[in-house]
Amino acid sequence: MNQALDSVDEDCVIYPLYNKKARFGELKLEVGMISKTNHEFMNATKDYTIQWSRNIIFKKNDNMLFRVVCKGEDFPWKIYCALNKSDMSWQKLLNYQRILTQVQ
């Protein structure tokens, strides 16, 4: 057996990497997904929202954090992505989707 594989910490979390070679229609943005640069994250988000016919706005854009907001009233959501200083990658932190309920 490979000792390196046997000694892997079971608590270690492996986050998905953004695959810029993914085919249109099969693009995914997952919580925890890692992008090498902020531009890669922005392009991934744009491609993903084009795939699902959504309009977005980059609300906060600096060297530490991005906040992306969907402009559509029928499907409001936000995505947050922040710089991981340990390896200088960008990581998608969370999705926020407001669930609209009808009160009778």
Buried (B, 14 or more C-beta within 10 A) or exposed (E): EEEEEEEEEEEEEEEEEBEEEBEEEEBEBEEEBBBBEBEBBBBBBEBBBEBEEBEBEEEEEEEEBBBBBBEEEEEBBBBBBBBEEEEEBBBBBEEEEEEEEEEE
